[in-house]
């Protein structure tokens, strides 16, 4: 026997779309809170023309040369730290592997 699709009122749909559009939370989280399938809420939003667009990488990137240089320097320092941690963990893993033999 087939399951019948849930029926939602127009008012519920309109309020759900507005809530999802105005919320800072992802659409999936809003859908869970409303006990609605993500795809269903997303389709309602598409029909209403209120699809949330993800922030592009260009919009999130620093705009000035100074900001870009500072970000590059921060990332280089972070990369160096991560490389040191990785090397330490490799040595520790090798040490413990030899201890277990």
N, C-alpha and C positions, 0 to 999 in steps of 0.2 A: 504494500500500500504506500503510495507517495505521500511525502510530507507536504503540507500546504505552506506556501510562503507567508511570512508574517505580513499583516496589513498595517500600515502606518497612516495616521491621519495627515492631511496636508499641513495642519498647524504644527504637528510634531516634526515633520520633515523640514519645514521652514525654520523652526527654532533650532533644530539640530545643525542645519547648514550655517545659520548665523553664528551659533556657538563655535562651531569648528573654524569658521572664517575669522572670527574675532579673537580666538584663543591663541596664546603663545605656544600651547602644547601641540604636538604632532596630531595629525588627523586620526591616526591609529589609536592614540591614547583617548581622544575624545570619543571615538567610536566604542571603545571598551567601556568607558564610563557610562555611555548611553545604552549599552547592551545591544549594539547594532554592529553588523559585520562591517569591517573596514571598507570593503569594495562597495557595499551598499551606500555608505555615507559618501564615499568618494564619487560615486555616480551621481548622487543627489547634488553634490557640490559642482560637478561638471555641468549638469543641466542648468544650474543656477548661475553658472559663469563665475564661480568663486573658488576656483582651484588655487591652493597655496603653491606658490612657486618657491623652490628652494633657493637660498641665497647663493649666488654664483661665487666662484672663487675670486673673480676679479673684484667683486663688491667687497669681499672680506679682506682683500690684500691692502697693505699700506699704500698710500697714494704718492707721498713725497719721496724724493731721493734719500733724504736723511732717515726717514722712517724705514725705507727699504734696506738701507745699509745697516741700521740698527737691528732689524729683523734678521738679516743675513748673518750678522755677527752672533746674535743670540742662538741661531740655529747651528752655526758652526761650533760654538761652545757646547751646546747640548749634544751634538753628534760626537764630539770628542769624549765627553763624559760617558755616553752610551757605549762607545767603542772600548773604553777602559773597563767598564762594568762587564761587557761581553768577554773580554780577554781574561778577566779575573775568574768569571764563571767557567770558562773553558778549562782553565788551570785547575780550579777546584773540582770540576767533574772528573778530570783525568786523575787527580790525586785520589779521590774517593773510589774511582773505578779500580785503581791499582790496589787500594787497601782491601777491597772485597775479593781479590783473587787469592 
